[in-house]
């Protein structure tokens, strides 16, 4: 049994989430900046999520040790 628990990074748990298969997903950037001025088609592009690259995923998994 582990003696100490590792804390989850609070910024990482808000920005990333782990899918059922273990991929780390992120939101696209620059969505909050002047949303009123953007076309509807442009805003719909921001609704999707992107997977994080493999080298970044390693670093994020260290920040979120208990999220699969």
C-alpha positions as CSV (number, residue, x, y, z in Angstrom):
1,X,0.0,0.0,0.0
2,X,1.3,3.5,-0.9
3,X,2.3,5.6,2.0
4,X,1.6,9.0,0.4
5,X,-1.0,10.2,-2.1
6,X,0.1,12.5,-4.9
7,X,-2.0,15.6,-5.4
8,X,-3.7,16.2,-8.7
9,X,-2.8,19.4,-10.4
10,X,-5.9,21.6,-10.2
11,X,-5.2,23.4,-13.5
12,X,-4.7,20.2,-15.4
13,X,-7.9,18.6,-14.1
14,X,-9.9,21.6,-15.4
15,X,-8.3,21.7,-18.8
16,X,-7.9,18.1,-19.8
17,X,-10.0,15.0,-19.5
18,X,-9.3,11.3,-20.2
19,X,-11.5,9.2,-22.5
20,X,-12.6,5.7,-21.8
21,X,-9.7,4.4,-23.9
22,X,-7.2,6.5,-22.1
23,X,-6.7,9.3,-24.6
24,X,-6.2,12.8,-23.1
25,X,-8.4,15.4,-24.8
26,X,-8.2,19.2,-24.8
27,X,-10.3,22.1,-25.9
28,X,-9.3,24.3,-28.8
29,X,-7.7,27.6,-28.0
30,X,-8.9,31.2,-28.6
31,X,-12.6,30.5,-28.2
32,X,-13.3,33.0,-25.4
33,X,-11.7,35.9,-27.3
34,X,-14.4,38.1,-28.9
35,X,-16.9,35.3,-29.5
36,X,-19.6,37.7,-30.6
37,X,-17.6,38.8,-33.7
38,X,-17.0,35.3,-35.1
39,X,-19.1,33.6,-37.7
40,X,-21.3,30.7,-36.8
41,X,-19.3,28.3,-38.9
42,X,-16.1,29.4,-37.2
43,X,-17.7,28.9,-33.7
44,X,-18.8,25.4,-34.7
45,X,-15.2,24.5,-35.4
46,X,-14.3,25.3,-31.8
47,X,-16.9,22.9,-30.4
48,X,-14.9,19.8,-31.1
49,X,-12.1,18.4,-28.8
50,X,-8.6,17.5,-29.9
51,X,-6.3,14.8,-28.6
52,X,-3.1,15.8,-26.9
53,X,0.2,14.8,-28.6
54,X,2.0,11.8,-27.1
55,X,4.9,13.7,-25.6
56,X,2.5,16.2,-23.9
57,X,0.3,13.3,-22.8
58,X,3.2,11.9,-20.7
59,X,3.6,15.2,-18.9
60,X,-0.1,15.6,-18.3
61,X,-0.4,12.0,-16.9
62,X,2.1,12.9,-14.2
63,X,0.0,15.9,-13.2
64,X,-3.2,13.8,-13.1
65,X,-2.0,10.5,-11.5
66,X,-5.4,9.1,-10.6
67,X,-7.2,9.8,-13.9
68,X,-6.5,6.4,-15.6
